[in-house]
Amino acid sequence: MPGFEVIDQKERKEISKLFLKQNGILFAHGFDKLRKNFHVREFEKKICNHTKSKYCLAVSSGTAAIKISLLALGVRAGDEVITQAFNFIATAEAINDIGAKTVICKIDDTLNMDPEDLKKKITKKTKAIIPVHMLGVSAEMEQILKIAKKKKIPICEDVCEAFGGTYNGKYLGLLGKVGVISFDFGKIITTGEGGAIITNNKKIFEFAKQYHDHGHENKYSSRGNDSAKFFGFNFRMTEMQAIIGKVQLGKLKTIIKKNKERYLILEKILKSKFKVRKIPKKSSQTYEAFIFEVNSRKRSKIIKLLSQKGFGTKNLPDAIKWHCSYFWGRGLGKKEIRNSLVSKEKLSENIAIPIFLKKTIKEYFNLANKISKIN
Ligand SMILES: *Cc1c(COP(=O)(O)O)cnc(C)c1O
């Protein structure tokens, strides 16, 4: 969330430099004589260094990153891809765009993919599994990885809402075969619109790199003479986005640290009164939102208070229709809607308090005290 909140003169200065000193070259490729830097390539390198990923490809959006990754994993029309009920519609749209079928898995107390239900949802047609680390928190990856490995099904982690989080000491996105990140305007760091793919798998990276750029192999210095093995598409990131991304990435650790300070205040005051979302043991989260269960008559009072104090809620409940597959009848079949019902009921009992950096620790302290006194 807070990426947009921390945009300041640093981003502005770098953008100005692009025009004043580098001839305003906005394209990621070529024009070598007119510029000194290749910002998209530099941004990718920085993401590799940050996450200790072997490869990174910056693309135009997180949604594009999911589609490209699924194609790179070999998913084609008619295949099945399993993802979870608490999600963002982008995963289902990417699966749908390929002509594959979205299969919905229930959520557990982490509010992410339930490993037990995952086992039941795997069929001969399953070609990929997309666990989605919603609102900064990892899914139970150890169990999910074990199941996927046994069935030899690749995992594409959707890290769009949890970039910077870890599991078992590894950055989320690198536990499965490929991970996707989003830099849209609501994410922890932002480039306005944008996304990235991280992977340690060279074949996946090579496919993605070619596919996102009309199939270009970039073997020859002239793009006009370049070779290509297949039809791709245009999902490229621009230099302006990458410049902002480089600055924002430098702020990521501080953002997480400041998020955490606010989150811990809420946790300290509210954890004895409410059932708080489960955080997997071996994980570290990015503290996007503080989520807790309230199904009593306190619920509407808390939501009203959050709105009055200018916090609102993050997805639960304010944007549940975009984040719970139960509401996606326009794209999913009846069976998947039925499969989503239990998860919808669970999500409907939760409230997510968004973490904003423009709100002070004191404001969170006061908010938590007010909530704890509601009866
Ligand atoms: C934001 C988001 C996406 C899509 O990212 P865009 O960059 O907006 O296309 C995918 N999955 C999840 C979980 C998201 O939150």
The ligand as an SDF file (V2000), in Angstrom:
LIG
                    3D

 15 15  0  0  0  0  0  0  0  0999 V2000
   -2.5120   -6.0860   -7.7540 C   0  0  0  0  0  0  0  0  0  0  0  0
   -2.6230   -7.5460   -7.8590 C   0  0  0  0  0  0  0  0  0  0  0  0
   -2.4460   -8.2180   -9.0680 C   0  0  0  0  0  0  0  0  0  0  0  0
   -2.3250   -7.5240  -10.4040 C   0  0  0  0  0  0  0  0  0  0  0  0
   -1.3970   -6.5640  -10.4880 O   0  0  0  0  0  0  0  0  0  0  0  0
   -1.5520   -5.3300  -11.5230 P   0  0  0  0  0  0  0  0  0  0  0  0
   -0.1760   -4.7870  -11.5490 O   0  0  0  0  0  0  0  0  0  0  0  0
   -2.5390   -4.3880  -10.9220 O   0  0  0  0  0  0  0  0  0  0  0  0
   -1.9770   -5.8740  -12.8290 O   0  0  0  0  0  0  0  0  0  0  0  0
   -2.4530   -9.6010   -9.0550 C   0  0  0  0  0  0  0  0  0  0  0  0
   -2.6380  -10.2840   -7.9370 N   0  0  0  0  0  0  0  0  0  0  0  0
   -2.8590   -9.6740   -6.7510 C   0  0  0  0  0  0  0  0  0  0  0  0
   -3.0480  -10.5080   -5.5390 C   0  0  0  0  0  0  0  0  0  0  0  0
   -2.8850   -8.3020   -6.6770 C   0  0  0  0  0  0  0  0  0  0  0  0
   -3.1240   -7.6990   -5.5160 O   0  0  0  0  0  0  0  0  0  0  0  0
  1  2  1  0
  2  3  1  0
  2 14  2  0
  3  4  1  0
  3 10  2  0
  4  5  1  0
  5  6  1  0
  6  7  2  0
  6  8  1  0
  6  9  1  0
 10 11  1  0
 11 12  2  0
 12 13  1  0
 12 14  1  0
 14 15  1  0
M  END
$$$$
